[in-house]
Amino acid sequence: MYHDVIQNPPPTVTLDTFDSLFAQCLPKPQAERWTEIAWETELWPARQRSAQENKPLFLWAMNGHPIGCV
């Protein structure tokens, strides 16, 4: 496995290529559209709001540690 790294080394980052590579790592505006939604963080207020606005309720639930350290 180590020999694969040597045969296919990563590109060298220079002052000329850094800005382009850095820009590729940043999230694109369309990928962050979910942050524009007025999310509710409590179930009961969300249920009341969905009933008042006659809109469906999207519930995201999970079990375990939030970063997967179980």
C-alpha positions in Angstrom: 0.0 0.0 0.0 2.8 2.4 0.8 4.4 1.8 -2.5 1.2 3.0 -4.3 1.7 6.4 -2.6 5.2 6.7 -4.0 4.1 5.7 -7.5 1.3 8.3 -7.5 2.4 11.2 -5.3 0.0 14.1 -4.6 0.5 17.3 -6.6 2.8 19.8 -5.1 1.1 22.8 -3.7 2.7 26.1 -4.6 1.8 29.7 -4.1 0.5 29.7 -7.7 -1.8 26.6 -7.2 -2.9 27.2 -3.6 -5.8 29.6 -4.3 -7.3 27.3 -6.9 -7.0 24.2 -4.7 -8.4 26.1 -1.7 -11.4 27.3 -3.7 -12.2 23.8 -4.7 -12.4 22.8 -1.0 -14.9 25.5 0.0 -18.7 24.7 -0.1 -20.5 26.1 -3.0 -23.4 28.5 -2.3 -26.0 26.0 -3.7 -24.7 23.3 -1.4 -25.5 25.5 1.6 -29.1 26.3 0.8 -30.3 24.2 3.7 -29.0 27.0 6.1 -31.6 29.4 4.7 -34.5 27.3 6.1 -35.9 28.5 9.5 -35.4 25.1 11.2 -37.2 24.3 14.4 -35.1 22.5 17.0 -37.9 21.5 19.3 -40.5 18.9 18.3 -43.6 20.4 19.8 -43.1 24.0 18.4 -42.3 22.3 15.1 -45.5 20.3 15.2 -47.6 23.4 16.0 -46.0 25.3 13.2 -46.5 22.5 10.7 -50.2 22.3 11.6 -50.6 26.1 11.5 -49.0 26.4 8.1 -50.6 23.2 6.8 -47.1 21.9 5.9 -45.5 18.4 6.5 -43.2 17.9 9.4 -39.7 16.6 8.6 -38.2 14.9 11.6 -34.5 14.0 11.7 -33.8 11.5 14.5 -30.7 9.6 15.4 -29.4 7.3 18.1 -25.9 7.4 19.4 -23.1 9.9 19.7 -23.5 12.9 17.2 -20.1 12.3 15.6 -20.3 8.6 15.5 -18.1 7.8 18.5 -20.1 4.9 20.0 
